[in-house]
């Protein structure tokens, strides 16, 4: 598992994140405090508070390409 902090400051960022994460076959979760949601679910991602940091957890050892695509959203 690898993690990265991301910021979702607009609805466009939420949409971009879900579009990116759905291209990958491995599990991707978003964690904010005690809440954990599926990183591929638009409803799950929208349920998080966008003003606070979000930790993206990718459950794969080969997720460099994912993190490259997420570069504009990283904290």
Secondary structure, 3 states (H helix, E strand, C coil): CEEEEECCCCHHHHHHHHHHHCCCCCCEEEEECCEEEECCCHHHHHCCCCCCCEEEEECCCCCHHHHHHCHHHEC
